């Protein structure tokens, strides 16, 4: 899997801004990494990018799991959500 595919699969769950911050690069750099290799502005993603994006994905899993648990908690139940 390449950088572009990974970012696309993460979709709106992880923004370019969040990826840039985690990678320690600019948003413009993230956009350049996503360009097709034949594009003049294409740049190779930094070493370790896959581990960084994997960590971000795992963080989102934890956040969504906590949200699901909160929504399922008895105190979150409303009369219309039996």
N, C-alpha and C positions, 0 to 999 in steps of 0.2 A: 504494500500500500504506500502511496506517496503522500506528501504533505497536503496537496490539494484535495485528494479523496478523503483524507482524514478530517480536514476542516469542513468539507461539504457534508460529511456524515454526521458531524457534531452539530451542524446546522445552527439554528438560533439558540441552542442550548449553551453554546460558548461563542461569544462574539469575537470579532477580530481584535477588538480592544483588549478583551480578557486574555486572548492568546498572546498578543504582543507583550502585555505586562508580564505574563508568566514566562515568556521566552526572553525577556529583557531586551526587546527590540521595538522599533516603531510600528505603528499600524501600517504605514506605507511598505515596510519590509514584509509584513505578513501578506499583503496584497501581491507583492512581487514574487514571493514564494509560490503563490497560487497560480501564477501565470504559466501557460504552456512553456515547456523548455525551449521551444523555437522562438519565443517572443524576445525581443531585444532587451526588455526591462526585467526578464526573469532572473531570479537569484535563487541559489540553492538554499534550502532551509538549514538552520544551524544544527550542528551535531547535538544529539540528544532530544530533538524535537518530538520524537514519538513518545518518549518517556514523559515529557512535560504534558503533552496532550492527553496521554493515558491518565495521568494524575488528575487533570482537570475533569475528565469524563467521570472518574471515580468519585470526585467531590460532588459532581452533579447527581450521581446515583444516591449518595448519602443524603443530600438535600431533599431529593424527591421522595426518598424512603421516609424521612422524618415528616415531610408534609403529609404523605399518605397516612402515617400513623396518627398524626394530629387530627386529620379529617375523620378517621375511624374511631377516635376516642369518644367515649360516652358524652363528654361535655360538648363535643362539637356537633352532636346529633341535634337536629331540629325536627319539629313535628312533621315537616314535609320531606324529611330524609330518613325515614324509619329504617 
